[in-house]
Amino acid sequence: MPGTFTPMFAHYVWSTWQREPRIDAEWETRLYGCIAAKCKELGSLWVIVGGMPDHLHVLLRLPPMVGYALVAKEIKGSSSYLVNHELARGTGFRWQGGYFARTVDPDNLDPVREYVRNQKQHHAMGNTVAEWERLAGE
């Protein structure tokens, strides 16, 4: 079989430093774009980003030759660089050191995709997934 096909999907969650509401609505679209661009640079051809002022969710197709830790390190690094050098200079923006990551069954992508895409609505309506939200701050 020529080529490599790995339909492996991962859901990541991480928060801002000390879970402070530091993600500004005025520039979150650029932040999400930066994250999507880094994912594509790493080899992920599919990504959804959503979040709140104090945390982010990223759902992506894992690149076949890149591990969970490298994906998290690269995304968090490039996105914090963007915030500190372009979007909110001088604010000392940073992410928590840890993150939550788990695989997602390709047959069950729809609920996770909608959850990530509609973070603000889920939080406003109080129908969040407790495990994912709790782990965002650890």
N, C-alpha and C positions, 0 to 999 in steps of 0.2 A: 504494500500500500504506500503510494508516494505521499510525502508531506506528513504533517502532524496535526491531528485534530483533538483538542482537549476541551470538551464542553464543561469546564469547571468554573463555577461562579462563586464569588465570595462577597459577603456583606461585612463591611468594616464600619465601626463606630469609634469616634474619639471626640474628646472635648477640649475646649480652650483651657488654658492654665487656670487652675482653681475654679473651674467651671464658671468663670466670669462671663457675662454676656458681651463679648467683644466683637462678634461678627456683625458688622453694620449692614443694614438692609440696602444702603446706597451702593455698596460695592460687592455684595455677596454673589451677584451674577458673574462678575469678573473672577472672583475666587473660585466659584464652581467651574468656570471655563478653564482656569489654570489647572485644576485637578483633573478635569477630563483630558486636557492636552497632555499632562504628564502620564496618565494611564495609557493613552494611545502611544506615546513615546516608548513606554515600557513594553508595548505589544498587545495591549488590550484593545480590541476593536469595538467594545461595547461597554458603556458606563452610564450610570444614573447617579446624580449627587443631589442631596437635599439636607436641610438642617434647620437649626434654630440658632439664636444668637450665641448659645453656649456650647453647641456640639454639632457634629456632622455625621451623616450616614453616606456611605459610598457603596454602591452595588456595581460590581464589574465582573467581566469574564477574565479569569486569571490567565495571564500569558503562560504558555507551556514551559518556559525555561526560567521563570521568575517566581520566587517564593513569597509567602505572606509578609514576612518581615521586611524584605526589600521594597515591596510595593508600599507598605505603610511608611517606611523611612523616606522614600523618594517623594511620595505625595505630600506628606507633612512638611518635609524640608522645602520643597519648591513653593508650596502654598504660603508658608510662613515668611519665606523670602519675599514673595510678591507683596504680602500685606505690609511688611516692614520697610520695603524699599519703594513702593509705589502707592499703595492704597491708604495706608495709615502710618505714614512716616513718624518716627519718634515715639510710638506708643508702646514699644516693647512687646508686641504681640507674640504669643507662643502657644503651642499646643501642650496638653498633658503628655507625659512621657509614654504612657501605655496606650493600648487600643484594644478593642474587641474585634475579633474576626471569626467568621464561621463560613463553612461552605453552604451553598444553597442548591438544592436539588433542581436541575433544569426543568423538571416537570412542575415545580412549585414556585417558579420565578414571579408570576403575576402578583401574588399578595405582597411579596417583599418589594418588588418594583414600585407598586402603588404606595406602600408605606414610606419608602425613601422619597419618592417624588412629592408626596403630600404631607411632609413633616409638620408644617404649620397648621394644617387643618386637623391632623391627629392630635396635636397638643392642645389646640383650641377646644376641641370636642371632648378631650379627656379619654380618648381611646388609643392610647399608646401601648406598645408592647413593653411591659415592665422590665423584662430581662434585658432587652436591648438598650433601653434608656438608662437603667441603673448601671450597666457596664460601661456606658459612655463616659462616666466620670471616674472610673477606677484606674 
